[in-house]
Amino acid sequence: MRRRRVASRLTLTVGAVLLMGTWISGCSNTVTIDSPAGRLSGSAARACHRLIARVPERVAGQPSRSVQPSGALGAAWGDPAIVLRCGVPKPAALTASSSCFVANGVGWFATQDGQPADGLQPVTGELVFTTVGRTPFVEVGVPPDYQPASDALVDLAPAVKGATSQQRPCV
């Protein structure tokens, strides 16, 4: 009888430890970012490094999260994550006649599912904002959990203005 109790307690303890390990490993605070770090050089790379050094600790009321790989030209906040990437290519949907809007002095082009977002349709997925008229391009992905999404852009504007150069205004 005593041997059975010890075996049961041991089984429960091992099970609890395994369950706890699964729970802890599922709670990573690190966000993986597809960063163009290896594809940038010169002034674009320097601007992105300046931007990452200047991003705020909180965006849209959410705390910053660590990102990987190390040296990624990006940052993240909250869960689900608001993700900033610097040095991204020009969005395919962005044309000379695309509409843009200004948030705290920075021009942005908005897309949802790769299509221009007009602000009239309900937000059903992540909105992706890309700077307009600035070098290099900066992209911010805002999950639908954070509305209005422009709050994130307002918080990021000082860092974007201080690190990137404006080539032409958003008009």
C-alpha positions, 0 to 999 in steps of 0.5 A, spaced: 500 500 500 505 504 501 509 503 495 502 505 491 502 511 494 509 513 493 508 511 486 502 515 485 505 521 488 511 521 484 506 520 478 502 526 480 509 530 481 512 528 474 505 530 471 505 537 474 512 538 473 511 537 465 505 541 465 508 547 468 514 546 463 509 546 458 505 552 460 512 556 462 515 555 455 508 557 451 509 564 455 515 567 451 515 574 451 519 574 444 516 576 438 520 573 431 520 579 426 522 578 419 527 583 418 530 586 412 537 587 416 541 583 412 539 587 405 540 594 408 546 598 407 549 605 408 544 610 410 538 606 410 541 601 415 544 607 419 537 610 419 533 604 421 538 603 427 537 610 430 529 608 429 530 602 433 534 606 439 529 611 439 522 607 439 518 608 446 517 603 451 510 603 450 506 603 444 498 604 444 498 603 452 502 596 451 509 594 454 515 593 449 517 585 448 523 583 446 524 581 438 528 575 435 533 575 431 538 579 435 539 585 431 533 585 427 531 592 425 524 592 428 520 592 435 514 589 438 509 591 443 503 588 447 500 581 446 498 580 440 504 584 438 504 591 434 510 590 430 514 595 427 519 593 421 524 598 418 527 598 411 521 594 408 520 595 401 515 599 398 508 596 398 505 593 392 499 597 393 502 604 394 501 608 387 502 615 386 495 616 387 494 612 393 491 616 399 495 617 405 494 620 412 498 624 417 499 622 424 503 626 428 507 629 423 508 622 419 505 620 413 502 613 412 499 608 407 494 603 410 493 596 408 488 590 410 490 584 407 494 587 402 489 592 399 489 599 401 484 601 407 480 607 406 478 607 413 470 606 411 470 599 412 470 595 419 477 592 421 477 585 420 484 583 421 491 586 422 492 593 419 499 595 416 501 602 415 507 604 411 510 611 411 509 615 405 515 620 403 520 617 408 527 614 407 527 608 409 520 605 409 517 603 416 512 598 417 507 598 423 502 592 423 497 593 428 492 587 430 485 589 430 485 588 438 488 595 438 483 601 436 484 606 434 490 603 430 492 610 429 494 611 437 500 606 435 502 611 430 502 617 434 506 614 439 511 612 434 511 618 430 517 622 434 522 616 433 520 615 426 521 623 425 527 623 428 530 617 425 528 617 418 528 623 412 522 626 409 523 626 402 516 629 400 510 630 404 503 626 404 498 630 400 
